[in-house]
Amino acid sequence: MFRFIIVLMLTSLLASCGGYERYSHRPDSSSTRKAGQRPYTINGERYEPLASHEGFVQSGIASWYGSDFHGRTTSNGETYDMYAMTAAHKTLPLGVYVKVRNRDNGREAVVRINDRGPFVEGRIIDLSYSAARDLDIVGCGTAPVKIEALGYLDNSVSGRTAYQVPASYDRGSFGIQVGAFGMYENARRLAAEVKQRYGSSSIQEAVVNGSRFYRVRAGNYPSLKEAEQLQQRSADRLITGGFVVALD
């Protein structure tokens, strides 16, 4: 009986999320600028992901999330692994590595941002169980930390861990989503009209909550800035009523 009680207590501890209900957020791929960079809203508050991590330093409270979320999908599409060195942040670019320092005991850990959160006032980062364990904050649930963005892992450097800044956050292939339909024929008709007006259109098929949708995108632009400028300055209500997306 004693061993059973101990196991039960440990299970409860591993399921801890720092004493609050965490809101899982997974950006809709149809409106993702690039790697989860689109603005999003949680509990009525709008968050604008940063275009770059360079120079980012922040101090505040860290929390952690464990077995309740183990195996769920993170904001960048990965499966959350509570034993990996990862974390959730509200605005840092997904994929960026961050150094986290526990200001109470001086311990440090490096984690990769692959999720969004924590959506609790005053908390700046949600750590995986392993990261929280390394920083010695599993028991108390939260701790004051300082975080510093390092960059993206550079696999071209051998013999040591190195980080790099991508050549351009703006470069890629972008369009403007102008409609979504449950029937393919409706999407095809709009795509044909858009192609006549803008020279290029595409249809992206997606399944959301068990329902199939066909999303129509206008144009194909080589940079996020170019697509956003067109969307903002266009006199075409079809375009101004849409939003910029990263084309698959």
C-alpha positions in Angstrom: 0.0 0.0 0.0 2.8 2.4 0.9 4.5 1.8 -2.5 1.2 2.5 -4.3 0.8 5.8 -2.5 4.3 6.9 -3.5 3.7 6.0 -7.1 0.4 7.9 -7.1 2.1 11.0 -5.6 4.9 10.8 -8.3 2.3 10.5 -11.1 0.5 13.6 -9.8 3.8 15.5 -9.6 4.8 14.6 -13.2 1.4 15.8 -14.4 2.0 19.2 -12.9 1.8 22.3 -15.1 3.0 24.7 -12.5 -0.4 24.9 -10.9 -2.6 26.2 -13.7 -4.6 25.0 -16.7 -2.4 25.4 -19.8 -3.9 26.5 -23.1 -2.5 24.4 -25.9 -2.1 26.5 -29.1 -1.5 25.1 -32.5 -1.5 27.7 -35.3 -3.7 26.8 -38.3 -1.3 25.9 -41.1 -3.5 27.9 -43.6 -2.6 31.1 -41.9 0.9 30.5 -40.9 3.3 33.1 -42.3 6.3 30.9 -41.8 7.1 28.3 -39.2 4.3 29.4 -36.9 4.9 33.2 -37.2 1.3 34.4 -37.7 -0.4 36.5 -35.0 -2.9 34.6 -32.8 -5.4 35.4 -30.0 -5.8 33.6 -26.7 -8.4 34.6 -24.1 -9.0 37.9 -26.1 -5.4 38.9 -26.1 -3.5 39.1 -29.4 0.1 37.9 -29.7 2.5 38.9 -32.4 5.3 36.4 -32.9 8.7 38.1 -33.4 10.3 38.1 -36.9 13.7 37.6 -35.3 15.2 36.4 -32.1 18.3 38.5 -32.3 19.1 40.4 -29.1 16.1 38.9 -27.3 16.6 38.8 -23.5 13.7 38.5 -21.0 13.3 38.1 -17.2 10.2 36.7 -15.5 8.6 33.5 -14.1 9.1 30.1 -15.6 6.7 27.2 -15.2 6.6 23.7 -16.6 4.3 21.1 -18.1 4.5 17.4 -17.9 2.6 14.1 -18.5 -0.8 15.7 -19.1 0.6 17.0 -22.4 3.0 14.3 -23.2 2.3 13.0 -26.7 0.1 15.9 -27.7 0.9 18.0 -30.8 2.9 21.2 -30.2 2.5 24.5 -32.1 5.2 23.5 -34.7 3.5 20.1 -35.4 5.9 18.0 -33.3 4.8 15.6 -30.6 5.5 17.0 -27.2 8.0 14.9 -25.3 8.3 15.8 -21.6 11.8 14.2 -21.5 13.2 16.4 -24.3 14.8 19.8 -23.7 12.0 22.0 -25.2 9.8 24.9 -24.1 6.9 27.0 -25.0 7.1 30.8 -25.5 4.4 33.2 -26.6 6.3 35.2 -29.3 9.8 33.8 -30.0 10.2 32.2 -33.4 9.6 28.4 -33.3 12.8 26.4 -33.5 15.0 29.0 -31.8 17.3 27.7 -28.9 17.1 29.7 -25.7 19.4 29.7 -22.6 17.4 29.7 -19.4 19.0 30.7 -16.1 17.3 30.0 -12.7 17.9 33.2 -10.8 17.4 31.5 -7.5 20.2 28.9 -7.8 22.2 29.9 -10.9 21.5 26.7 -12.8 21.3 26.9 -16.6 19.7 24.9 -19.4 19.3 25.3 -23.1 15.9 24.5 -24.6 14.4 24.7 -28.1 11.1 26.6 -28.6 8.6 24.3 -30.2 5.3 25.4 -28.6 3.2 28.5 -27.6 2.5 29.6 -24.1 2.3 30.0 -21.1 -0.9 32.1 -21.2 -0.8 33.1 -17.6 0.1 36.7 -16.5 3.7 37.1 -15.4 4.9 33.8 -16.8 7.3 34.0 -19.7 8.3 30.4 -20.6 6.8 26.9 -20.1 9.6 24.3 -19.8 9.4 20.6 -20.5 9.7 18.3 -17.4 13.4 17.5 -18.2 14.3 21.2 -18.5 12.5 22.0 -15.3 14.3 19.1 -13.5 17.7 20.4 -14.7 16.8 23.9 -13.3 15.5 22.4 -10.1 12.0 23.9 -10.3 9.9 20.7 -10.6 9.0 20.6 -6.9 8.0 24.3 -6.5 6.4 24.5 -10.0 7.7 28.0 -10.9 10.9 30.0 -10.5 12.3 33.4 -11.5 14.4 33.1 -14.6 16.3 35.0 -17.2 16.1 33.8 -20.8 18.4 34.7 -23.7 17.8 33.6 -27.3 20.8 31.9 -28.9 19.7 31.2 -32.5 19.1 28.1 -34.6 21.3 25.0 -34.3 24.2 25.0 -36.8 24.9 21.4 -37.7 27.8 22.5 -40.0 30.1 23.1 -37.0 31.8 19.9 -35.7 33.3 19.4 -32.2 31.1 22.0 -30.5 27.5 23.3 -30.3 27.0 26.4 -32.4 24.0 28.5 -33.3 23.3 30.7 -36.3 20.9 33.3 -37.6 18.9 32.3 -40.8 19.9 34.1 -44.0 16.5 35.8 -44.1 13.3 35.6 -42.1 11.4 37.2 -44.9 12.4 34.9 -47.8 10.1 32.1 -49.0 6.9 31.7 -51.0 3.8 33.6 -49.8 0.3 34.2 -51.0 -3.0 35.7 -49.8 -5.8 33.4 -48.6 -9.0 34.8 -50.0 -11.5 32.0 -49.3 -12.2 28.6 -47.8 -14.9 26.2 -49.0 -16.4 22.9 -48.1 -17.0 22.1 -51.7 -14.1 21.8 -54.1 -16.0 23.2 -57.1 -16.6 26.5 -55.3 -12.9 26.7 -54.5 -12.0 25.9 -58.1 -14.3 28.7 -59.5 -12.8 31.3 -57.2 -9.2 30.1 -57.9 -9.9 30.5 -61.7 -11.1 34.0 -61.1 -8.2 34.9 -58.9 -5.7 33.5 -61.5 -7.1 35.8 -64.1 -6.7 38.8 -61.9 -3.4 38.1 -60.3 -1.6 35.6 -62.6 -1.4 32.9 -60.0 -3.6 31.0 -57.6 -3.6 27.7 -55.7 -6.0 25.5 -53.7 -4.8 23.9 -50.4 -6.8 21.0 -49.0 -7.0 20.6 -45.2 -9.0 18.7 -42.6 -10.1 20.7 -39.6 -12.0 18.9 -36.7 -13.0 16.1 -39.1 -14.3 18.5 -41.9 -12.6 18.9 -45.2 -11.9 22.4 -46.5 -10.4 23.8 -49.7 -8.5 27.1 -49.2 -7.9 29.5 -52.1 -4.7 31.5 -52.2 -4.0 34.4 -54.6 -0.5 35.1 -56.0 2.9 33.7 -55.3 5.4 36.2 -53.9 9.1 35.7 -53.0 8.9 37.6 -49.7 6.6 38.1 -46.7 7.0 41.8 -47.0 5.9 41.9 -50.6 2.8 39.9 -50.0 1.9 42.0 -46.9 2.3 45.2 -48.8 0.1 44.1 -51.7 -2.6 42.9 -49.2 -2.5 46.2 -47.3 -2.5 48.5 -50.3 -4.8 46.7 -52.7 -8.0 48.3 -53.8 -9.5 44.8 -54.3 -11.8 43.9 -51.4 -11.1 40.2 -52.1 -7.4 40.8 -51.3 -7.8 43.3 -48.4 -10.3 40.9 -46.8 -7.8 38.0 -46.9 -4.6 37.4 -45.0 -1.0 36.5 -45.9 0.0 32.8 -45.7 3.2 30.8 -46.3 2.5 28.6 -49.4 3.2 24.9 -48.9 
